[in-house]
């Protein structure tokens, strides 16, 4: 990820000259089993130390997936400083073992150019030599091409449901830095007070993957086969208590989920399919 940051800096000085998106090639990589100390630190941060004794949490793909996604995006002509993560889709086909090398396959799922922005979906499949696709995560991103564009509707997720609170968590002043240390996502807006104040949000914010991971662990995570969420508003650092809510009655084994602030601000909305 340090290399990625350096390459972003070079791209700012020497912008890409090609617009040939058809040449974006998939990225394949085999990584060693994550060290036990790293896994335990990640689980502790997610408040999930008791949830995964013999396997890795499926959302830990952020730890090894972000460099692969960057490799894909560097093949596009877009400025990586203008990319926003708008949502995550996670499909869980099996458990990721703790003690085996992991096979990773990353590819661009779709690209759609719009008037002032470009939407890109990127998928990372993680598995083993025996089962290549145990966990599949897709990031739904948008590149802002002009400063006058909007990032999309933010009033969704307020449909009428009987909501049940599944858990409560809050983000501390230093959670952005801690998540950076265990995943490599060192965007300064997540850990630098100065960078946060100079940003459009005027505050440090928690990484989207961090928001997703903590919310996921408040659900019945062992029963989740698929979860799809959209980020509506970032979580400020520090935050007030955040409420993970789930619709009371499943429909075709699917429940609605959302992350709500004490002031009823919605930070994340989506749905989960249960086994």
LINMOKA-V900461 format. One record per residue. N is the residue number from 1. RES is the residue in one small letter. SS is DSSP state (a for helix, b for strand, c for the rest). PHI is phi in radians with two decimals (none if undefined). BURIAL is # if it has 24 or more other ideal C-beta (glycine too) atoms within 12 Angstrom, else .. Layout:
BEGIN
n->N res->RES ss->SS phi->PHI burial->BURIAL
n->N res->RES ss->SS phi->PHI burial->BURIAL
END
This chain:
BEGIN
n->1 res->x ss->c phi->none burial->#
n->2 res->x ss->a phi->-1.09 burial->.
n->3 res->x ss->a phi->-1.08 burial->.
n->4 res->x ss->a phi->-1.08 burial->#
n->5 res->x ss->a phi->-1.06 burial->.
n->6 res->x ss->a phi->-1.10 burial->.
n->7 res->x ss->a phi->-1.19 burial->.
n->8 res->x ss->a phi->-1.10 burial->#
n->9 res->x ss->a phi->-1.07 burial->.
n->10 res->x ss->a phi->-1.12 burial->.
n->11 res->x ss->a phi->-1.10 burial->#
n->12 res->x ss->a phi->-1.13 burial->.
n->13 res->x ss->a phi->-1.40 burial->.
n->14 res->x ss->c phi->-2.15 burial->.
n->15 res->x ss->c phi->-1.04 burial->.
n->16 res->x ss->c phi->-1.13 burial->.
n->17 res->x ss->c phi->-1.86 burial->.
n->18 res->x ss->c phi->-1.79 burial->.
n->19 res->x ss->c phi->-2.11 burial->.
n->20 res->x ss->c phi->-1.53 burial->.
n->21 res->x ss->a phi->-1.28 burial->.
n->22 res->x ss->a phi->-1.19 burial->.
n->23 res->x ss->a phi->-1.59 burial->.
n->24 res->x ss->c phi->-1.18 burial->#
n->25 res->x ss->c phi->-1.74 burial->.
n->26 res->x ss->c phi->-1.05 burial->.
n->27 res->x ss->b phi->-2.03 burial->#
n->28 res->x ss->b phi->-2.08 burial->.
n->29 res->x ss->b phi->-2.74 burial->.
n->30 res->x ss->b phi->-1.94 burial->.
n->31 res->x ss->b phi->-2.01 burial->#
n->32 res->x ss->c phi->-1.19 burial->.
n->33 res->x ss->c phi->-1.02 burial->.
n->34 res->x ss->c phi->-0.99 burial->#
n->35 res->x ss->c phi->-1.04 burial->.
n->36 res->x ss->a phi->-1.00 burial->.
n->37 res->x ss->a phi->-1.09 burial->.
n->38 res->x ss->a phi->-1.16 burial->.
n->39 res->x ss->a phi->-1.06 burial->#
n->40 res->x ss->a phi->-1.13 burial->.
n->41 res->x ss->a phi->-1.14 burial->.
n->42 res->x ss->a phi->-1.14 burial->#
n->43 res->x ss->a phi->-1.11 burial->#
n->44 res->x ss->a phi->-1.10 burial->.
n->45 res->x ss->a phi->-1.13 burial->#
n->46 res->x ss->c phi->-1.44 burial->#
n->47 res->x ss->c phi->1.02 burial->#
n->48 res->x ss->c phi->-2.31 burial->#
n->49 res->x ss->c phi->-1.08 burial->.
n->50 res->x ss->c phi->-1.71 burial->.
n->51 res->x ss->c phi->-1.64 burial->#
n->52 res->x ss->c phi->-2.36 burial->#
n->53 res->x ss->c phi->-1.50 burial->.
n->54 res->x ss->c phi->-2.09 burial->.
n->55 res->x ss->b phi->-2.50 burial->#
n->56 res->x ss->b phi->-1.67 burial->#
n->57 res->x ss->c phi->-1.13 burial->#
n->58 res->x ss->a phi->-1.09 burial->#
n->59 res->x ss->a phi->-1.39 burial->#
n->60 res->x ss->a phi->-1.22 burial->#
n->61 res->x ss->a phi->-0.95 burial->#
n->62 res->x ss->a phi->-1.06 burial->#
n->63 res->x ss->a phi->-1.20 burial->#
n->64 res->x ss->a phi->-1.92 burial->#
n->65 res->x ss->a phi->-1.45 burial->#
n->66 res->x ss->a phi->-1.08 burial->#
n->67 res->x ss->a phi->-1.09 burial->#
n->68 res->x ss->a phi->-1.18 burial->#
n->69 res->x ss->a phi->-1.12 burial->#
n->70 res->x ss->a phi->-1.08 burial->#
n->71 res->x ss->a phi->-1.05 burial->#
n->72 res->x ss->a phi->-1.19 burial->#
n->73 res->x ss->a phi->-1.18 burial->#
n->74 res->x ss->c phi->-1.16 burial->#
n->75 res->x ss->c phi->-1.48 burial->#
n->76 res->x ss->c phi->-1.75 burial->#
n->77 res->x ss->c phi->-1.49 burial->#
n->78 res->x ss->c phi->-1.53 burial->#
n->79 res->x ss->c phi->-1.38 burial->#
n->80 res->x ss->a phi->-1.19 burial->#
n->81 res->x ss->a phi->-1.30 burial->.
n->82 res->x ss->a phi->-1.97 burial->#
n->83 res->x ss->b phi->-1.66 burial->#
n->84 res->x ss->b phi->-2.15 burial->#
n->85 res->x ss->b phi->-1.53 burial->#
n->86 res->x ss->b phi->-1.74 burial->#
n->87 res->x ss->b phi->3.10 burial->#
n->88 res->x ss->b phi->-2.41 burial->#
n->89 res->x ss->b phi->-2.08 burial->#
n->90 res->x ss->b phi->-2.14 burial->#
n->91 res->x ss->b phi->-1.91 burial->#
n->92 res->x ss->b phi->-1.95 burial->#
n->93 res->x ss->c phi->-1.71 burial->.
n->94 res->x ss->c phi->-3.06 burial->.
n->95 res->x ss->c phi->-1.55 burial->#
n->96 res->x ss->b phi->-1.48 burial->#
n->97 res->x ss->b phi->-1.19 burial->#
n->98 res->x ss->c phi->-1.36 burial->#
n->99 res->x ss->c phi->-1.95 burial->.
n->100 res->x ss->c phi->-2.20 burial->.
n->101 res->x ss->c phi->-1.04 burial->.
n->102 res->x ss->b phi->-1.93 burial->#
n->103 res->x ss->b phi->-1.64 burial->#
n->104 res->x ss->b phi->-2.12 burial->#
n->105 res->x ss->b phi->-2.36 burial->#
n->106 res->x ss->b phi->-2.07 burial->#
n->107 res->x ss->b phi->-2.69 burial->#
n->108 res->x ss->b phi->-1.38 burial->#
n->109 res->x ss->b phi->-1.51 burial->#
n->110 res->x ss->b phi->-2.77 burial->.
n->111 res->x ss->b phi->-2.39 burial->#
n->112 res->x ss->b phi->-2.37 burial->.
n->113 res->x ss->b phi->-1.47 burial->.
n->114 res->x ss->c phi->-2.11 burial->.
n->115 res->x ss->c phi->-1.02 burial->.
n->116 res->x ss->c phi->-2.13 burial->.
n->117 res->x ss->b phi->-2.75 burial->#
n->118 res->x ss->b phi->-2.26 burial->#
n->119 res->x ss->b phi->-1.69 burial->#
n->120 res->x ss->b phi->-2.33 burial->#
n->121 res->x ss->b phi->-1.95 burial->#
n->122 res->x ss->b phi->-2.16 burial->#
n->123 res->x ss->b phi->-1.99 burial->#
n->124 res->x ss->b phi->-2.15 burial->#
n->125 res->x ss->b phi->-1.78 burial->#
n->126 res->x ss->b phi->-2.24 burial->#
n->127 res->x ss->b phi->-2.85 burial->#
n->128 res->x ss->c phi->-2.18 burial->#
n->129 res->x ss->c phi->-1.08 burial->.
n->130 res->x ss->c phi->-1.41 burial->.
n->131 res->x ss->c phi->-2.29 burial->.
n->132 res->x ss->c phi->-1.18 burial->.
n->133 res->x ss->c phi->-2.27 burial->#
n->134 res->x ss->c phi->-1.52 burial->#
n->135 res->x ss->b phi->-2.34 burial->#
n->136 res->x ss->b phi->-2.21 burial->#
n->137 res->x ss->b phi->-2.12 burial->#
n->138 res->x ss->b phi->-2.11 burial->#
n->139 res->x ss->b phi->-1.71 burial->#
n->140 res->x ss->b phi->-1.81 burial->#
n->141 res->x ss->b phi->-2.08 burial->#
n->142 res->x ss->b phi->-2.36 burial->#
n->143 res->x ss->b phi->-1.72 burial->#
n->144 res->x ss->b phi->-1.47 burial->#
n->145 res->x ss->c phi->-1.61 burial->.
n->146 res->x ss->c phi->-2.40 burial->.
n->147 res->x ss->c phi->-1.31 burial->.
n->148 res->x ss->c phi->-1.56 burial->.
n->149 res->x ss->c phi->-1.39 burial->.
n->150 res->x ss->c phi->-1.84 burial->.
n->151 res->x ss->c phi->-1.61 burial->#
n->152 res->x ss->c phi->2.09 burial->.
n->153 res->x ss->c phi->-1.21 burial->.
n->154 res->x ss->c phi->-2.18 burial->.
n->155 res->x ss->c phi->-1.86 burial->.
n->156 res->x ss->c phi->-1.42 burial->.
n->157 res->x ss->c phi->1.58 burial->#
n->158 res->x ss->c phi->-1.85 burial->.
n->159 res->x ss->c phi->-1.05 burial->.
n->160 res->x ss->c phi->-1.26 burial->.
n->161 res->x ss->c phi->-2.48 burial->.
n->162 res->x ss->c phi->-1.51 burial->.
n->163 res->x ss->b phi->-1.58 burial->#
n->164 res->x ss->b phi->-2.04 burial->.
n->165 res->x ss->b phi->-1.34 burial->.
n->166 res->x ss->b phi->-1.63 burial->#
n->167 res->x ss->b phi->-3.12 burial->#
n->168 res->x ss->b phi->-2.32 burial->.
n->169 res->x ss->b phi->-2.51 burial->#
n->170 res->x ss->c phi->-2.46 burial->#
n->171 res->x ss->c phi->-1.76 burial->#
n->172 res->x ss->c phi->-1.52 burial->.
n->173 res->x ss->c phi->-1.00 burial->.
n->174 res->x ss->c phi->-1.86 burial->.
n->175 res->x ss->a phi->-1.11 burial->#
n->176 res->x ss->a phi->-1.12 burial->#
n->177 res->x ss->a phi->-1.16 burial->#
n->178 res->x ss->a phi->-1.09 burial->#
n->179 res->x ss->a phi->-1.17 burial->#
n->180 res->x ss->a phi->-1.08 burial->#
n->181 res->x ss->a phi->-1.16 burial->.
n->182 res->x ss->a phi->-1.70 burial->#
n->183 res->x ss->a phi->-2.14 burial->#
n->184 res->x ss->c phi->1.57 burial->#
n->185 res->x ss->c phi->-1.46 burial->#
n->186 res->x ss->c phi->-1.70 burial->#
n->187 res->x ss->c phi->-0.99 burial->#
n->188 res->x ss->a phi->-1.10 burial->.
n->189 res->x ss->a phi->-1.13 burial->#
n->190 res->x ss->a phi->-1.64 burial->#
n->191 res->x ss->c phi->-2.40 burial->#
n->192 res->x ss->c phi->-1.78 burial->.
n->193 res->x ss->a phi->-1.07 burial->.
n->194 res->x ss->a phi->-1.11 burial->.
n->195 res->x ss->a phi->-1.07 burial->.
n->196 res->x ss->a phi->-1.13 burial->#
n->197 res->x ss->a phi->-1.17 burial->.
n->198 res->x ss->a phi->-1.42 burial->.
n->199 res->x ss->c phi->-1.40 burial->.
n->200 res->x ss->c phi->-1.13 burial->.
n->201 res->x ss->c phi->-1.55 burial->.
n->202 res->x ss->c phi->1.06 burial->.
n->203 res->x ss->c phi->-2.89 burial->#
n->204 res->x ss->c phi->-1.15 burial->#
n->205 res->x ss->b phi->-2.32 burial->#
n->206 res->x ss->c phi->-1.37 burial->#
n->207 res->x ss->c phi->-1.02 burial->#
n->208 res->x ss->a phi->-1.04 burial->#
n->209 res->x ss->a phi->-1.14 burial->#
n->210 res->x ss->a phi->-1.16 burial->#
n->211 res->x ss->a phi->-1.04 burial->#
n->212 res->x ss->a phi->-1.11 burial->#
n->213 res->x ss->a phi->-1.10 burial->#
n->214 res->x ss->a phi->-1.18 burial->#
n->215 res->x ss->a phi->-1.18 burial->#
n->216 res->x ss->a phi->-0.99 burial->#
n->217 res->x ss->c phi->-1.28 burial->#
n->218 res->x ss->c phi->-1.52 burial->#
n->219 res->x ss->c phi->-1.50 burial->#
n->220 res->x ss->c phi->-1.40 burial->#
n->221 res->x ss->a phi->-1.05 burial->#
n->222 res->x ss->a phi->-1.19 burial->.
n->223 res->x ss->a phi->-1.68 burial->.
n->224 res->x ss->b phi->-1.35 burial->#
n->225 res->x ss->b phi->-1.70 burial->#
n->226 res->x ss->b phi->-2.68 burial->#
n->227 res->x ss->b phi->-2.45 burial->#
n->228 res->x ss->b phi->-2.31 burial->#
n->229 res->x ss->b phi->-2.31 burial->#
n->230 res->x ss->b phi->-2.13 burial->#
n->231 res->x ss->b phi->-1.57 burial->#
n->232 res->x ss->c phi->-1.70 burial->#
n->233 res->x ss->c phi->-2.45 burial->#
n->234 res->x ss->c phi->-1.22 burial->#
n->235 res->x ss->c phi->-1.53 burial->#
n->236 res->x ss->b phi->-1.29 burial->#
n->237 res->x ss->c phi->-2.04 burial->#
n->238 res->x ss->c phi->-1.30 burial->.
n->239 res->x ss->c phi->-2.08 burial->#
n->240 res->x ss->c phi->-1.33 burial->.
n->241 res->x ss->c phi->-0.97 burial->.
n->242 res->x ss->b phi->-2.07 burial->#
n->243 res->x ss->b phi->-1.89 burial->#
n->244 res->x ss->b phi->-1.55 burial->#
n->245 res->x ss->b phi->-2.10 burial->#
n->246 res->x ss->b phi->-2.35 burial->#
n->247 res->x ss->b phi->-1.10 burial->#
n->248 res->x ss->c phi->-1.21 burial->.
n->249 res->x ss->c phi->-2.06 burial->.
n->250 res->x ss->c phi->-1.16 burial->.
n->251 res->x ss->b phi->-2.10 burial->.
n->252 res->x ss->c phi->0.94 burial->.
n->253 res->x ss->c phi->1.15 burial->.
n->254 res->x ss->b phi->-1.97 burial->.
n->255 res->x ss->b phi->-2.06 burial->#
n->256 res->x ss->b phi->-1.53 burial->#
n->257 res->x ss->b phi->-2.31 burial->#
n->258 res->x ss->b phi->-2.77 burial->#
n->259 res->x ss->b phi->-2.02 burial->#
n->260 res->x ss->b phi->-2.08 burial->#
n->261 res->x ss->b phi->-1.41 burial->#
n->262 res->x ss->c phi->-1.11 burial->.
n->263 res->x ss->c phi->-1.61 burial->.
n->264 res->x ss->c phi->1.26 burial->.
n->265 res->x ss->c phi->-1.18 burial->#
n->266 res->x ss->b phi->-1.69 burial->#
n->267 res->x ss->b phi->-1.75 burial->#
n->268 res->x ss->b phi->-2.64 burial->#
n->269 res->x ss->b phi->-2.41 burial->#
n->270 res->x ss->b phi->3.02 burial->#
n->271 res->x ss->b phi->-2.59 burial->#
n->272 res->x ss->b phi->-2.30 burial->#
n->273 res->x ss->b phi->-1.70 burial->#
n->274 res->x ss->b phi->-1.73 burial->#
n->275 res->x ss->c phi->-1.26 burial->.
END
